[in-house]
Amino acid sequence: MNYPKLLYARILRNHRLLPKEFRAIGDSYVKQEFRQHMNVTDKSFLDSFFKEWESYADSIEVQLGSKSSLTDSQETVVVGKDLNKDILKSVDDERAEQILELRNEISQIYKPQN
């Protein structure tokens, strides 16, 4: 199995530990992203693409820790982090719109308790 498939499988495995609503959104987004970039041949772009997804996978693993499953747990766990402002400034309009749609979808499900 090649690296992209291993990374893809790792991310989907990590998503199994998320609450079901987040898992559905996350799985859908990851599948869409990897499909869209399946035929890209620009090595520098792919290096950046995989680096960001690897960072995401690492981040999810750290945030979830050794939890075996949060889907049925009563424990409240905050997963995610704010996007870096420099990254937000550098994305094109289409990607920015996609990020906003994702944020709106998540905010329908998750209401932080402050």
C-alpha positions in Angstrom: 0.0 0.0 0.0 1.4 3.4 -0.8 1.7 6.4 1.5 -1.4 8.3 0.4 -3.6 5.3 1.1 -1.9 4.7 4.5 -2.5 8.3 5.5 -6.1 8.2 4.2 -6.8 5.0 6.2 -5.1 6.5 9.3 -7.3 9.6 9.2 -10.5 7.5 8.8 -9.4 5.3 11.7 -8.9 8.4 13.8 -12.4 9.5 12.9 -13.9 6.4 14.4 -13.1 7.9 17.8 -15.1 11.0 17.1 -18.8 11.6 18.0 -20.9 10.2 15.1 -21.9 13.7 13.8 -18.3 14.8 13.5 -17.2 11.5 12.0 -19.8 11.8 9.2 -18.6 15.4 8.4 -14.9 14.5 8.7 -15.2 11.3 6.6 -17.1 13.1 3.9 -14.6 15.9 3.8 -11.5 13.7 3.8 -12.9 11.5 1.0 -13.8 14.5 -1.1 -10.3 16.0 -0.7 -8.4 12.8 -1.4 -10.6 12.1 -4.5 -10.1 15.6 -5.8 -6.3 15.3 -5.5 -6.0 11.7 -6.7 -4.6 12.6 -10.2 -2.5 15.6 -9.2 1.1 15.2 -10.4 2.8 18.4 -9.0 5.2 16.9 -6.4 5.6 20.2 -4.4 1.8 20.5 -4.2 1.4 16.9 -3.1 4.1 17.2 -0.5 2.3 20.2 1.0 -1.1 18.5 0.7 0.1 15.3 2.5 2.1 17.3 5.1 -1.1 19.2 6.1 -3.2 16.0 6.3 -0.4 14.3 8.3 -0.4 17.3 10.7 -4.2 16.9 11.0 -3.9 13.2 11.8 -1.3 13.9 14.4 -3.4 16.6 15.9 -6.5 14.4 16.1 -4.5 11.6 17.8 -3.1 14.0 20.4 -6.5 15.6 21.1 -8.2 12.2 21.5 -5.4 10.7 23.4 -5.9 7.1 24.4 -9.7 7.3 24.2 -11.0 4.0 22.8 -14.2 5.6 21.7 -15.9 8.9 22.4 -19.0 8.1 20.4 -21.0 6.6 23.4 -19.1 8.5 26.1 -20.7 11.1 28.3 -17.3 12.8 28.5 -17.1 16.2 26.8 -14.0 16.5 24.6 -13.2 19.5 22.5 -11.6 18.4 19.2 -10.2 20.9 16.7 -8.3 24.1 16.7 -8.6 27.5 15.1 -7.1 28.0 11.7 -3.9 30.0 11.5 -4.8 33.6 10.3 -1.9 33.5 7.7 -3.4 30.3 6.2 -6.8 31.9 6.0 -5.4 34.9 4.2 -3.7 32.7 1.7 -6.7 30.6 0.6 -8.6 31.3 -2.6 -12.3 32.4 -2.5 -13.5 28.9 -3.3 -11.6 27.3 -0.5 -12.6 30.1 1.9 -16.2 29.4 1.0 -15.7 25.7 1.7 -14.2 26.4 5.1 -17.1 28.7 6.0 -19.6 26.0 4.9 -17.8 23.4 7.1 -17.7 25.8 10.0 -21.5 26.4 9.7 -22.2 22.7 9.4 -20.2 22.0 12.6 -21.7 24.9 14.5 -25.2 23.4 13.9 -24.0 20.3 15.8 -21.6 21.6 18.3 -22.4 24.4 20.7 -19.5 25.1 23.0 -20.4 25.5 26.7 -18.7 28.7 27.9 
